[in-house]
Amino acid sequence: MRLGGNLFEPCTTPDAWVADARRSGYTAVYWPLDAKAGDDAVRSFAEAARRADLVIAEVGAWANNPIDPDESRREAAIAACSERLATADRVGARCCVNVAGSRGPSWFGPHADNFSRQTFDLVVESARRIIDAVRPARTFYSLECMEWVPPYTTENYLDLVRAVDRKAFAVHFDPVNLIWSPERYYRSGEIIREFVARLGPLIRSCHAKDVLLTDELTVHLKEVRPGLGGLDYRTYLRELARLDPDLPLMLEHMATQQEFAEAAAYVRSVAKEAGAAID
């Protein structure tokens, strides 16, 4: 595996970006430029990553809702995701990633209609349109698991892969987002093993965070830093180590550089105990 995470220094030049990643001990990186970046900048940052042997794990297509109930916003989101997928292909990123979206007012939030067959079909149609608009040769379009919109279980992700039916549709793995009940919280290792056993060869990038079940009523599952929750990290790292040695494991959702450093130290310590190689 290759460990990566967010960087905190201003991304002013390709050399500064590479230096920041090396100081953080990362061998994988998030793509740092937004959709407004010019061709020269895109080319120079991609080349800097290649020279430094940094794997570009993900080009994010976040904050776009390809299943928005408003058709004009949905069309704009599909176009934006297509543009990000094209960037991912150009720079050789492992994947372009988004969540499926939502039928509610938030681009990623819960809504009753998210669980309908019509919404599943809309997710499939949107993914096909994004992929077919770009026809990527070097990268893949993928969807991060979410608790309240497909894909939200291993079986649901498998159904989605089969329905999309595109070679350029791959899998993103964030096991925390598959933990949406106390019962699943206490068998996270089993859930991780099942996911990797059935979808492992399709996984292009992974996220590293943790989840904590508290006694706050009714049910309260809280996202926390790796090592502060109940996710079975030993199983997670062992299972990922069976896959592509360049598979990125990307730390996310922490507020400070110190928190990222502590999370990285925890992940590396568990990997060592588990006999899972991580760069």
PAKE-803254 format. One record per residue: residue in one letter; z, x, y of N, C-alpha, C in turn. Coordinates in steps of 0.2 Angstrom, whole numbers. Example, Ala and Ser with C-alpha at 12.3 -4.5 7.8 and 13.67 -1.06 7.14 Angstrom:
<rs>
<r 'A',<39,66,-28>,<39,62,-22>,<39,66,-16>>;
<r 'S',<35,64,-11>,<36,68,-5>,<39,64,0>>;
</rs>
This chain:
<rs>
<r 'M',<0,4,-6>,<0,0,0>,<0,4,6>>;
<r 'R',<-2,1,12>,<-2,5,18>,<3,0,23>>;
<r 'L',<8,3,26>,<12,-1,30>,<10,0,37>>;
<r 'G',<10,-6,41>,<8,-7,48>,<13,-11,51>>;
<r 'G',<11,-12,58>,<15,-17,62>,<13,-17,69>>;
<r 'N',<16,-21,73>,<15,-21,80>,<16,-14,84>>;
<r 'L',<13,-13,89>,<14,-7,93>,<16,-9,100>>;
<r 'F',<20,-5,103>,<23,-7,110>,<20,-3,116>>;
<r 'E',<17,3,115>,<14,6,120>,<8,3,123>>;
<r 'P',<6,3,129>,<0,0,132>,<-6,3,128>>;
<r 'C',<-10,-1,126>,<-16,1,122>,<-22,3,127>>;
<r 'T',<-21,9,130>,<-25,11,136>,<-32,14,133>>;
<r 'T',<-31,18,128>,<-37,22,126>,<-36,22,118>>;
<r 'P',<-42,24,115>,<-41,24,107>,<-37,30,105>>;
<r 'D',<-37,35,109>,<-32,41,107>,<-25,39,107>>;
<r 'A',<-23,35,113>,<-16,33,114>,<-14,28,108>>;
<r 'W',<-19,24,107>,<-17,19,101>,<-16,22,95>>;
<r 'V',<-20,27,93>,<-19,31,87>,<-13,35,87>>;
<r 'A',<-11,38,92>,<-5,42,93>,<1,37,92>>;
<r 'D',<1,31,95>,<6,26,94>,<7,24,87>>;
<r 'A',<2,23,84>,<2,21,76>,<5,27,72>>;
<r 'R',<3,33,74>,<6,39,70>,<14,40,72>>;
<r 'R',<16,39,78>,<23,39,79>,<27,34,76>>;
<r 'S',<24,28,75>,<27,23,71>,<27,24,64>>;
<r 'G',<24,29,61>,<23,30,54>,<19,25,51>>;
<r 'Y',<14,22,54>,<9,17,51>,<3,20,49>>;
<r 'T',<0,17,43>,<-6,19,41>,<-11,13,41>>;
<r 'A',<-9,8,43>,<-13,2,44>,<-11,-1,51>>;
<r 'V',<-16,-4,54>,<-15,-7,61>,<-18,-14,62>>;
<r 'Y',<-15,-18,67>,<-19,-24,69>,<-24,-22,74>>;
<r 'W',<-30,-25,74>,<-35,-24,79>,<-32,-25,86>>;
<r 'P',<-32,-21,90>,<-29,-22,97>,<-32,-25,102>>;
<r 'L',<-39,-26,102>,<-43,-28,107>,<-44,-36,107>>;
<r 'D',<-44,-39,113>,<-46,-46,112>,<-53,-47,113>>;
<r 'A',<-55,-54,113>,<-62,-56,113>,<-66,-54,119>>;
<r 'K',<-62,-52,124>,<-66,-50,131>,<-68,-42,131>>;
<r 'A',<-66,-39,126>,<-67,-31,126>,<-75,-30,125>>;
<r 'G',<-77,-25,129>,<-84,-24,129>,<-86,-20,123>>;
<r 'D',<-93,-19,122>,<-96,-16,116>,<-93,-9,115>>;
<r 'D',<-93,-5,121>,<-91,2,121>,<-84,3,118>>;
<r 'A',<-79,-2,121>,<-72,-1,119>,<-72,-3,111>>;
<r 'V',<-75,-8,109>,<-75,-10,102>,<-77,-4,98>>;
<r 'R',<-82,-1,100>,<-85,4,96>,<-80,10,96>>;
<r 'S',<-78,12,101>,<-73,18,102>,<-67,17,98>>;
<r 'F',<-64,11,98>,<-57,10,95>,<-59,10,87>>;
<r 'A',<-64,7,85>,<-66,7,78>,<-67,14,75>>;
<r 'E',<-70,18,79>,<-71,25,77>,<-65,29,77>>;
<r 'A',<-61,28,82>,<-54,31,82>,<-50,30,76>>;
<r 'A',<-50,23,74>,<-46,22,68>,<-49,25,61>>;
<r 'R',<-56,25,61>,<-59,28,55>,<-58,36,55>>;
<r 'R',<-58,39,61>,<-56,46,61>,<-49,48,59>>;
<r 'A',<-45,43,61>,<-37,44,59>,<-35,41,53>>;
<r 'D',<-40,39,49>,<-38,36,42>,<-33,30,43>>;
<r 'L',<-34,26,48>,<-30,20,49>,<-34,14,47>>;
<r 'V',<-31,10,42>,<-35,4,40>,<-34,-1,45>>;
<r 'I',<-39,-4,47>,<-38,-10,52>,<-37,-16,47>>;
<r 'A',<-31,-19,47>,<-29,-24,42>,<-32,-31,44>>;
<r 'E',<-32,-32,51>,<-33,-39,52>,<-36,-39,59>>;
<r 'V',<-41,-44,60>,<-43,-46,67>,<-40,-53,67>>;
<r 'G',<-36,-55,72>,<-33,-61,72>,<-37,-66,76>>;
<r 'A',<-38,-72,73>,<-41,-78,77>,<-36,-83,79>>;
<r 'W',<-30,-81,81>,<-25,-85,82>,<-26,-89,88>>;
<r 'A',<-22,-95,89>,<-22,-100,94>,<-29,-103,95>>;
<r 'N',<-32,-104,89>,<-38,-108,89>,<-37,-113,83>>;
<r 'N',<-39,-119,84>,<-38,-124,79>,<-44,-127,77>>;
<r 'P',<-47,-125,71>,<-53,-127,69>,<-53,-134,66>>;
<r 'I',<-48,-137,65>,<-47,-144,63>,<-44,-148,68>>;
<r 'D',<-45,-146,74>,<-42,-150,80>,<-45,-157,80>>;
<r 'P',<-41,-162,81>,<-43,-169,81>,<-48,-171,87>>;
<r 'D',<-48,-167,92>,<-53,-167,98>,<-59,-163,96>>;
<r 'E',<-64,-166,95>,<-70,-163,93>,<-73,-157,97>>;
<r 'S',<-72,-158,104>,<-74,-153,108>,<-70,-147,108>>;
<r 'R',<-63,-148,107>,<-59,-142,106>,<-60,-139,99>>;
<r 'R',<-62,-143,94>,<-63,-141,87>,<-69,-136,87>>;
<r 'E',<-74,-138,91>,<-81,-134,91>,<-79,-128,94>>;
<r 'A',<-75,-128,100>,<-74,-122,103>,<-70,-117,99>>;
<r 'A',<-65,-120,95>,<-61,-116,90>,<-65,-112,85>>;
<r 'I',<-70,-116,82>,<-74,-114,77>,<-79,-108,80>>;
<r 'A',<-81,-109,86>,<-85,-104,89>,<-81,-97,90>>;
<r 'A',<-75,-98,92>,<-70,-92,94>,<-69,-89,87>>;
<r 'C',<-67,-93,82>,<-66,-89,75>,<-72,-86,73>>;
<r 'S',<-78,-88,74>,<-84,-85,72>,<-85,-78,75>>;
<r 'E',<-83,-78,82>,<-84,-72,86>,<-79,-67,83>>;
<r 'R',<-73,-69,82>,<-68,-64,79>,<-70,-62,72>>;
<r 'L',<-73,-66,68>,<-75,-64,62>,<-81,-59,62>>;
<r 'A',<-85,-60,67>,<-90,-55,69>,<-88,-48,71>>;
<r 'T',<-82,-48,75>,<-79,-42,77>,<-76,-39,71>>;
<r 'A',<-73,-43,67>,<-70,-40,61>,<-75,-36,56>>;
<r 'D',<-81,-39,56>,<-86,-36,52>,<-89,-30,55>>;
<r 'R',<-89,-30,62>,<-92,-24,65>,<-87,-18,65>>;
<r 'V',<-81,-19,65>,<-76,-14,65>,<-74,-12,58>>;
<r 'G',<-76,-16,53>,<-74,-14,46>,<-67,-16,45>>;
<r 'A',<-64,-21,48>,<-57,-24,46>,<-57,-27,39>>;
<r 'R',<-51,-27,36>,<-50,-30,30>,<-51,-37,30>>;
<r 'C',<-50,-40,35>,<-51,-48,36>,<-50,-50,43>>;
<r 'C',<-53,-56,44>,<-51,-60,50>,<-47,-65,48>>;
<r 'V',<-41,-66,51>,<-36,-71,49>,<-34,-76,54>>;
<r 'N',<-33,-82,52>,<-31,-88,56>,<-27,-92,51>>;
<r 'V',<-23,-97,54>,<-21,-102,50>,<-26,-108,50>>;
<r 'A',<-25,-113,45>,<-30,-118,45>,<-31,-122,51>>;
<r 'G',<-25,-123,55>,<-25,-127,60>,<-20,-133,59>>;
<r 'S',<-21,-138,63>,<-17,-144,63>,<-21,-150,65>>;
<r 'R',<-19,-156,63>,<-22,-162,65>,<-17,-165,71>>;
<r 'G',<-12,-161,73>,<-7,-163,78>,<-9,-160,84>>;
<r 'P',<-4,-160,89>,<-6,-158,96>,<-5,-150,96>>;
<r 'S',<-1,-147,92>,<0,-140,92>,<-6,-137,87>>;
<r 'W',<-8,-131,89>,<-14,-128,85>,<-12,-126,78>>;
<r 'F',<-5,-125,77>,<-3,-123,70>,<3,-128,68>>;
<r 'G',<5,-133,71>,<11,-137,70>,<10,-142,64>>;
<r 'P',<16,-145,62>,<16,-150,57>,<13,-157,60>>;
<r 'H',<10,-160,55>,<8,-167,56>,<7,-171,50>>;
<r 'A',<8,-177,50>,<7,-181,43>,<0,-180,40>>;
<r 'D',<-5,-180,45>,<-12,-180,42>,<-14,-173,39>>;
<r 'N',<-10,-168,40>,<-11,-162,37>,<-11,-161,30>>;
<r 'F',<-8,-166,27>,<-8,-166,19>,<-13,-171,16>>;
<r 'S',<-17,-174,20>,<-22,-179,17>,<-28,-175,14>>;
<r 'R',<-32,-179,10>,<-38,-176,7>,<-43,-175,12>>;
<r 'Q',<-43,-179,17>,<-48,-178,23>,<-47,-172,26>>;
<r 'T',<-41,-170,28>,<-39,-164,31>,<-41,-158,27>>;
<r 'F',<-40,-158,20>,<-42,-152,16>,<-49,-151,16>>;
<r 'D',<-53,-157,16>,<-60,-156,16>,<-62,-153,23>>;
<r 'L',<-59,-155,28>,<-60,-152,35>,<-59,-145,35>>;
<r 'V',<-54,-143,32>,<-52,-135,32>,<-58,-132,28>>;
<r 'V',<-60,-135,23>,<-66,-132,19>,<-72,-131,23>>;
<r 'E',<-74,-137,26>,<-80,-137,31>,<-79,-132,36>>;
<r 'S',<-73,-131,39>,<-73,-127,45>,<-73,-120,42>>;
<r 'A',<-70,-118,37>,<-71,-111,34>,<-78,-109,32>>;
<r 'R',<-82,-114,29>,<-89,-113,28>,<-93,-112,34>>;
<r 'R',<-92,-116,39>,<-96,-115,45>,<-94,-108,49>>;
<r 'I',<-88,-106,49>,<-86,-100,52>,<-90,-94,48>>;
<r 'I',<-89,-94,41>,<-92,-89,37>,<-100,-89,38>>;
<r 'D',<-103,-95,37>,<-110,-96,37>,<-113,-94,44>>;
<r 'A',<-109,-94,49>,<-112,-92,56>,<-112,-85,57>>;
<r 'V',<-108,-81,53>,<-108,-74,54>,<-111,-70,48>>;
<r 'R',<-110,-73,42>,<-112,-70,35>,<-110,-62,35>>;
<r 'P',<-104,-61,35>,<-101,-54,36>,<-103,-50,29>>;
<r 'A',<-104,-44,31>,<-106,-39,25>,<-100,-35,23>>;
<r 'R',<-95,-34,28>,<-90,-29,27>,<-83,-32,27>>;
<r 'T',<-82,-38,29>,<-76,-41,30>,<-75,-48,27>>;
<r 'F',<-70,-51,28>,<-69,-58,25>,<-65,-62,30>>;
<r 'Y',<-66,-69,29>,<-62,-74,33>,<-57,-76,28>>;
<r 'S',<-51,-76,31>,<-45,-78,27>,<-40,-83,31>>;
<r 'L',<-36,-87,27>,<-31,-91,30>,<-24,-89,28>>;
<r 'E',<-20,-89,33>,<-13,-87,31>,<-10,-94,29>>;
<r 'C',<-6,-93,24>,<-2,-99,21>,<3,-102,26>>;
<r 'M',<3,-108,26>,<8,-111,31>,<12,-117,27>>;
<r 'E',<18,-119,30>,<22,-123,26>,<19,-130,26>>;
<r 'W',<15,-132,31>,<13,-139,32>,<6,-140,33>>;
<r 'V',<2,-136,31>,<-5,-137,31>,<-8,-132,26>>;
<r 'P',<-14,-134,22>,<-16,-130,17>,<-18,-123,20>>;
<r 'P',<-17,-117,16>,<-14,-117,9>,<-7,-116,10>>;
<r 'Y',<-3,-120,6>,<4,-120,6>,<7,-119,-1>>;
<r 'T',<3,-118,-6>,<6,-116,-13>,<0,-112,-16>>;
<r 'T',<2,-108,-21>,<-3,-105,-25>,<-9,-109,-27>>;
<r 'E',<-7,-115,-30>,<-12,-119,-33>,<-17,-122,-27>>;
<r 'N',<-13,-124,-22>,<-17,-126,-16>,<-22,-121,-13>>;
<r 'Y',<-20,-115,-13>,<-24,-109,-11>,<-30,-108,-16>>;
<r 'L',<-29,-109,-22>,<-34,-108,-27>,<-39,-114,-27>>;
<r 'D',<-37,-120,-25>,<-41,-126,-24>,<-45,-124,-18>>;
<r 'L',<-43,-121,-13>,<-46,-120,-7>,<-52,-115,-8>>;
<r 'V',<-50,-109,-12>,<-55,-104,-13>,<-61,-107,-17>>;
<r 'R',<-59,-111,-22>,<-65,-114,-26>,<-69,-119,-22>>;
<r 'A',<-66,-123,-17>,<-69,-128,-13>,<-74,-124,-8>>;
<r 'V',<-71,-119,-5>,<-75,-116,1>,<-81,-113,-3>>;
<r 'D',<-80,-109,-8>,<-86,-107,-12>,<-90,-102,-8>>;
<r 'R',<-87,-97,-5>,<-91,-92,-1>,<-88,-85,-3>>;
<r 'K',<-92,-80,-5>,<-90,-74,-7>,<-86,-71,-1>>;
<r 'A',<-87,-72,5>,<-84,-70,11>,<-77,-73,13>>;
<r 'F',<-75,-78,8>,<-68,-81,9>,<-63,-78,5>>;
<r 'A',<-58,-75,8>,<-53,-71,4>,<-46,-74,5>>;
<r 'V',<-41,-70,3>,<-34,-73,3>,<-30,-68,8>>;
<r 'H',<-26,-71,12>,<-21,-68,15>,<-14,-70,12>>;
<r 'F',<-9,-65,12>,<-3,-67,8>,<3,-66,13>>;
<r 'D',<7,-71,14>,<13,-71,18>,<18,-75,14>>;
<r 'P',<22,-72,9>,<26,-76,5>,<31,-80,8>>;
<r 'V',<34,-78,14>,<39,-82,18>,<36,-89,19>>;
<r 'N',<30,-89,21>,<27,-96,22>,<26,-100,16>>;
<r 'L',<27,-98,10>,<27,-102,4>,<34,-104,3>>;
<r 'I',<39,-102,6>,<46,-104,5>,<48,-110,10>>;
<r 'W',<47,-116,8>,<48,-122,12>,<53,-126,9>>;
<r 'S',<58,-124,4>,<63,-128,2>,<68,-124,-1>>;
<r 'P',<75,-126,-2>,<80,-122,-5>,<78,-120,-12>>;
<r 'E',<75,-125,-16>,<73,-123,-23>,<68,-117,-23>>;
<r 'R',<63,-117,-18>,<58,-112,-18>,<62,-105,-15>>;
<r 'Y',<67,-106,-11>,<70,-100,-8>,<73,-96,-14>>;
<r 'Y',<76,-99,-19>,<80,-96,-24>,<76,-94,-30>>;
<r 'R',<69,-95,-29>,<65,-92,-34>,<59,-89,-31>>;
<r 'S',<60,-85,-26>,<54,-82,-22>,<51,-77,-26>>;
<r 'G',<55,-74,-30>,<51,-69,-35>,<46,-72,-39>>;
<r 'E',<48,-77,-42>,<43,-81,-47>,<37,-83,-43>>;
<r 'I',<38,-86,-37>,<33,-88,-33>,<28,-82,-31>>;
<r 'I',<31,-76,-29>,<27,-71,-28>,<23,-68,-34>>;
<r 'R',<26,-68,-40>,<23,-66,-46>,<17,-70,-47>>;
<r 'E',<18,-77,-47>,<13,-82,-48>,<7,-81,-43>>;
<r 'F',<8,-80,-37>,<3,-79,-32>,<-1,-73,-34>>;
<r 'V',<2,-67,-35>,<-2,-61,-36>,<-6,-62,-43>>;
<r 'A',<-3,-65,-48>,<-6,-65,-54>,<-12,-69,-54>>;
<r 'R',<-12,-74,-49>,<-18,-79,-49>,<-23,-77,-44>>;
<r 'L',<-21,-74,-38>,<-25,-73,-32>,<-25,-66,-30>>;
<r 'G',<-22,-61,-34>,<-21,-54,-32>,<-28,-51,-30>>;
<r 'P',<-33,-51,-34>,<-39,-47,-32>,<-42,-50,-26>>;
<r 'L',<-41,-56,-23>,<-44,-58,-17>,<-39,-57,-11>>;
<r 'I',<-33,-54,-12>,<-29,-53,-6>,<-32,-47,-2>>;
<r 'R',<-32,-48,4>,<-35,-43,9>,<-30,-40,14>>;
<r 'S',<-25,-44,15>,<-19,-41,20>,<-13,-46,18>>;
<r 'C',<-7,-43,20>,<-1,-46,19>,<4,-45,25>>;
<r 'H',<8,-50,26>,<13,-50,31>,<20,-48,28>>;
<r 'A',<24,-45,32>,<31,-43,30>,<36,-46,35>>;
<r 'K',<39,-50,33>,<45,-53,36>,<50,-56,31>>;
<r 'D',<55,-60,33>,<60,-62,28>,<62,-69,30>>;
<r 'V',<66,-72,26>,<68,-79,27>,<75,-80,25>>;
<r 'L',<79,-84,29>,<86,-85,27>,<88,-92,27>>;
<r 'L',<91,-94,21>,<93,-101,21>,<100,-101,23>>;
<r 'T',<102,-105,28>,<108,-106,31>,<111,-113,28>>;
<r 'D',<118,-114,30>,<121,-120,28>,<121,-125,34>>;
<r 'E',<116,-124,39>,<116,-129,44>,<112,-135,42>>;
<r 'L',<114,-141,43>,<111,-147,41>,<105,-149,45>>;
<r 'T',<100,-152,43>,<100,-154,36>,<98,-148,32>>;
<r 'V',<91,-146,31>,<89,-139,28>,<87,-135,34>>;
<r 'H',<89,-129,34>,<87,-124,39>,<85,-118,36>>;
<r 'L',<79,-116,37>,<76,-110,34>,<74,-106,40>>;
<r 'K',<77,-100,41>,<76,-96,47>,<72,-90,46>>;
<r 'E',<67,-88,50>,<63,-82,49>,<68,-76,52>>;
<r 'V',<68,-71,48>,<72,-65,50>,<69,-59,48>>;
<r 'R',<72,-53,51>,<69,-46,49>,<69,-45,42>>;
<r 'P',<64,-41,39>,<65,-39,32>,<71,-36,31>>;
<r 'G',<75,-38,25>,<81,-36,23>,<87,-40,25>>;
<r 'L',<86,-45,30>,<91,-49,32>,<91,-56,29>>;
<r 'G',<86,-57,25>,<85,-64,21>,<86,-63,14>>;
<r 'G',<83,-69,11>,<83,-69,4>,<77,-68,0>>;
<r 'L',<71,-66,3>,<65,-65,0>,<66,-59,-5>>;
<r 'D',<63,-60,-11>,<64,-54,-16>,<59,-49,-15>>;
<r 'Y',<61,-44,-11>,<57,-39,-8>,<55,-34,-14>>;
<r 'R',<60,-33,-19>,<58,-28,-24>,<52,-31,-28>>;
<r 'T',<52,-37,-30>,<47,-40,-33>,<41,-40,-29>>;
<r 'Y',<41,-42,-22>,<35,-42,-18>,<32,-35,-18>>;
<r 'L',<36,-30,-17>,<33,-23,-17>,<30,-21,-23>>;
<r 'R',<33,-23,-29>,<31,-21,-35>,<24,-24,-37>>;
<r 'E',<24,-31,-35>,<18,-34,-36>,<12,-32,-32>>;
<r 'L',<13,-30,-26>,<8,-28,-21>,<5,-21,-24>>;
<r 'A',<10,-17,-26>,<8,-10,-29>,<3,-11,-35>>;
<r 'R',<3,-16,-38>,<-2,-17,-43>,<-9,-18,-41>>;
<r 'L',<-10,-19,-34>,<-17,-21,-31>,<-20,-15,-28>>;
<r 'D',<-25,-16,-24>,<-28,-11,-20>,<-23,-6,-17>>;
<r 'P',<-24,1,-18>,<-20,5,-14>,<-20,5,-7>>;
<r 'D',<-26,3,-4>,<-27,2,3>,<-24,-5,6>>;
<r 'L',<-21,-9,2>,<-19,-15,4>,<-14,-15,10>>;
<r 'P',<-15,-18,16>,<-10,-17,21>,<-5,-22,20>>;
<r 'L',<1,-20,22>,<7,-24,22>,<10,-23,30>>;
<r 'M',<9,-29,33>,<10,-29,41>,<16,-32,43>>;
<r 'L',<21,-28,46>,<27,-31,49>,<25,-35,55>>;
<r 'E',<28,-40,56>,<27,-45,62>,<33,-49,64>>;
<r 'H',<32,-51,70>,<37,-56,73>,<44,-53,75>>;
<r 'M',<44,-47,77>,<50,-44,79>,<49,-43,87>>;
<r 'A',<55,-43,90>,<55,-42,97>,<55,-35,100>>;
<r 'T',<57,-30,97>,<58,-24,99>,<55,-18,94>>;
<r 'Q',<54,-13,97>,<52,-7,93>,<57,-5,88>>;
<r 'Q',<63,-5,90>,<69,-4,86>,<69,-8,80>>;
<r 'E',<68,-15,81>,<68,-19,75>,<62,-18,70>>;
<r 'F',<57,-16,73>,<51,-14,69>,<53,-8,65>>;
<r 'A',<56,-3,68>,<58,3,65>,<63,2,59>>;
<r 'E',<68,-3,60>,<73,-4,55>,<69,-8,49>>;
<r 'A',<65,-12,51>,<61,-16,46>,<57,-11,42>>;
<r 'A',<54,-7,45>,<50,-2,41>,<54,2,36>>;
<r 'A',<60,5,39>,<64,9,35>,<67,5,29>>;
<r 'Y',<68,-2,30>,<70,-6,24>,<65,-7,19>>;
<r 'V',<59,-8,21>,<53,-9,17>,<52,-3,13>>;
<r 'R',<52,3,16>,<51,9,13>,<57,11,8>>;
<r 'S',<63,9,9>,<68,11,5>,<68,6,-2>>;
<r 'V',<66,0,-1>,<65,-4,-7>,<59,-2,-11>>;
<r 'A',<54,0,-8>,<48,2,-11>,<50,8,-15>>;
<r 'K',<54,13,-13>,<56,19,-16>,<60,17,-23>>;
<r 'E',<65,12,-22>,<69,10,-27>,<65,6,-33>>;
<r 'A',<60,3,-30>,<56,-1,-35>,<50,3,-38>>;
<r 'G',<49,9,-36>,<44,13,-39>,<37,11,-36>>;
<r 'A',<37,8,-30>,<30,5,-27>,<28,10,-22>>;
<r 'A',<22,13,-23>,<20,18,-18>,<18,15,-11>>;
<r 'I',<20,17,-6>,<18,15,1>,<17,20,6>>;
<r 'D',<12,20,9>,<10,26,14>,<13,23,21>>;
</rs>
